[in-house]
């Protein structure tokens, strides 16, 4: 079983991820990678998405958790609610293979952001409020999805991973999880 590698142990985080050939999507290797990534993401209390490069595989693939999609659906913070399990059942994890951002809104707003590859740190990152993405799912079907708010934020963070960019590269402010915020610029 793979593991989410910390930044200092994962040189692949600084490699631009390679496309997956369409005929490879159904291969045992890619399907196993997807299954392992879903299992890893399910174990994370606060993680909402995971790029393949975070487990050492620099391929153009990321997964958005059903809990992130449910959070977007109820438009609330990460808090336990009685209907969370029902919402999560309605929103299975989504797989994005060879994703391309088709368009983004113009204006940016500062968003609180963290990363499963950089634990214990947080930052404020300027992100657009809307994004539209085209990708293939785990069955090789192409789809297009527009998003606003939280999901658009996730798209941009994960797309940065595929381009060898970490949120700390774009942050206007960085701080430790347990300390007072300090300006990075």
Secondary structure, DSSP 8 states (H G I E B T S, - for coil): ------GGG-GGGGS--B---GGGTTSHHHHHHHHHHHHHHHH-SS--EEEGGGGT--BSEEEE-HHHHHHHHHT--S---TTHHHHHHHS--EEEEEEEEEEE-S-EEEEEEEETTEEEEEEEEEEESEEEEEEE-TTS-EEEEEEETHHHHHHHHHHHHHTT--HHHHEEEEEETTS--EE--
